[in-house]
């Protein structure tokens, strides 16, 4: 083949590779932009929740932190084996092992409990997913979308919070159980029982 014909073929091949490279850059930029948009959820602050008003139940018992920890971990084990709660006088932490893109990450965050009419609401803060440098909202979005929680537990879509249906506590007794007050800093959770 004459040298004059090799030059246009070489130029055409270089031109194709240049356009393929540019196309690959555009696809990568689109994927990164899509991932950023997906992770950039904005969650509002948790509205302060007052404990329900009403008559104080006849039978109130006090459970210690380790007992409530056991109960919550029992609920969590029904749906997800890789999630555990620890409660002490300093804080309440939830720890989980999550898999993203075939990599395992240890997730740890703090919970602050609030009592609502039919739910326990745990505000989530100090989220750490491995050592990934993510904002709190980005990390929460990953946790919320990747979580496999049992029935009666869910991550809020409006604020960074774990919501637990109080009816879960009824499963351990034949009575109606309600959470009256939470004072984990003093090792006390107050529950009422009604027939």
C-alpha positions in Angstrom: 0.0 0.0 0.0 1.4 3.4 -1.0 2.4 5.8 1.8 -0.1 8.3 0.6 -3.0 5.9 1.3 -1.6 5.0 4.8 -1.7 8.6 6.0 -5.5 9.1 5.6 -6.2 5.7 7.3 -4.0 6.7 10.2 -5.7 10.1 10.5 -9.1 8.4 10.4 -8.1 5.9 13.1 -6.8 8.7 15.3 -10.0 10.8 14.7 -12.2 7.8 15.8 -10.1 7.3 19.0 -10.3 11.0 19.8 -14.1 11.0 19.5 -14.4 7.7 21.5 -12.2 9.3 24.2 -14.4 12.5 24.3 -17.5 10.3 24.4 -16.1 8.4 27.4 -15.3 11.7 29.2 -18.9 12.9 28.6 -20.3 9.6 30.0 -18.1 9.7 33.1 -19.1 13.3 33.7 -22.8 12.4 33.4 -22.4 9.5 35.8 -20.6 11.7 38.4 -23.2 14.4 38.0 -26.0 11.9 38.4 -24.4 10.4 41.5 -23.9 13.9 43.0 -27.6 14.8 42.4 -28.7 11.5 43.9 -26.6 12.0 47.0 -27.3 15.7 47.5 -30.6 15.2 49.3 -31.5 18.0 51.7 -33.1 16.8 54.9 -34.8 19.3 57.2 -34.3 19.5 60.9 -36.4 17.2 63.1 -39.3 19.2 64.6 -39.3 19.0 68.4 -41.8 16.4 69.5 -43.6 16.7 72.8 -44.5 13.6 74.7 -48.1 12.7 74.3 -50.4 14.4 76.8 -53.0 12.3 78.6 -53.6 10.4 81.8 -50.6 8.6 83.2 -51.0 4.9 82.9 -51.7 2.9 86.0 -48.6 0.6 85.7 -45.2 2.2 85.0 -42.0 0.3 85.0 -38.4 1.5 84.5 -36.1 -0.5 82.2 -32.3 0.1 82.1 -30.3 0.9 79.0 -29.0 -2.6 78.5 -32.6 -4.0 78.5 -33.8 -1.6 76.0 -30.7 -2.2 73.9 -31.5 -5.9 74.0 -35.1 -5.2 72.9 -34.1 -2.9 70.0 -31.4 -5.4 68.8 -34.1 -8.2 68.9 -36.3 -6.1 66.6 -33.3 -5.3 64.3 -32.3 -8.9 64.0 -35.6 -9.8 62.6 -34.8 -8.0 59.4 -31.1 -7.2 59.3 -28.3 -9.3 60.8 -25.7 -6.6 60.3 -27.2 -3.8 62.4 -26.8 -3.4 66.2 -27.6 -0.7 68.7 -25.6 0.2 71.8 -27.0 2.3 74.6 -25.1 3.8 77.5 -25.2 7.0 79.6 -23.2 8.8 77.0 -25.0 8.1 73.8 -27.1 5.8 71.7 -25.2 4.5 68.6 -26.3 2.4 65.7 -23.7 0.4 63.9 -24.1 -1.4 60.6 -22.0 -3.0 57.9 -23.1 -1.9 54.5 -22.0 -3.0 51.0 -21.6 -0.5 48.2 -20.0 -1.3 44.9 -18.8 -4.6 46.3 -17.0 -3.0 49.1 -17.9 -3.2 52.8 -18.1 -0.1 54.9 -18.7 0.2 58.6 -21.4 2.7 59.3 -21.8 4.4 62.8 -24.1 7.2 63.9 -25.6 8.6 67.0 -29.2 8.6 67.9 -31.2 11.0 70.1 -34.6 9.7 71.1 -37.9 11.6 71.1 -41.4 10.3 71.9 -44.3 10.9 69.5 -47.9 9.7 69.8 -47.4 6.3 68.1 -43.7 6.3 67.3 -40.2 6.6 68.8 -38.2 9.0 66.7 -34.4 8.8 66.9 -32.7 11.9 65.4 -29.5 10.8 63.6 -26.2 12.7 63.9 -22.5 12.2 63.5 -22.8 9.8 60.6 -19.6 8.0 59.6 -19.5 5.6 56.6 -16.0 4.1 56.7 -13.7 7.1 56.1 -15.6 8.5 53.2 -15.6 12.3 53.1 -19.4 12.7 52.7 -21.7 15.4 54.1 -24.3 14.3 56.6 -27.1 14.5 54.0 -25.1 12.4 51.5 -24.3 9.8 54.1 -27.9 9.7 55.3 -29.1 9.2 51.7 -26.8 6.2 51.3 -28.0 4.7 54.6 -31.7 5.4 53.9 -31.6 3.9 50.4 -29.5 0.9 51.3 -31.1 -0.1 54.6 -33.1 -3.3 55.0 -35.0 -2.6 58.2 -37.7 -4.9 59.6 -41.3 -4.0 59.5 -42.2 -1.3 62.0 -38.9 0.6 61.5 -38.0 3.0 58.8 -35.7 5.9 58.0 -37.5 9.2 57.5 -37.5 10.7 54.0 -38.1 14.2 55.5 -35.4 14.5 58.2 -32.4 12.5 59.3 -34.3 10.2 61.7 -35.0 6.5 62.4 -38.7 6.0 63.2 -39.9 3.0 65.2 -43.5 2.1 65.7 -44.2 1.8 69.4 -46.4 -1.2 68.7 -43.3 -3.3 68.4 -42.9 -3.3 72.2 -46.4 -4.9 72.4 -44.9 -8.1 70.9 -43.2 -9.0 74.1 -46.3 -8.9 76.3 -50.1 -9.5 76.0 -50.5 -5.9 77.2 -50.5 -2.5 75.5 -47.1 -1.0 76.0 -46.3 2.7 75.7 -43.1 4.7 76.2 -43.7 7.4 78.7 -40.2 9.0 79.1 -36.6 8.4 78.0 -33.7 9.3 80.3 -30.9 7.2 79.0 -28.3 9.5 80.5 -29.6 8.3 83.9 -30.0 4.6 82.7 -33.8 4.8 82.7 -36.6 4.2 80.2 -40.1 4.5 81.5 -42.8 2.2 80.0 -46.4 2.0 80.9 -48.6 -1.1 80.6 -52.3 -1.2 80.1 -54.7 -4.2 79.9 
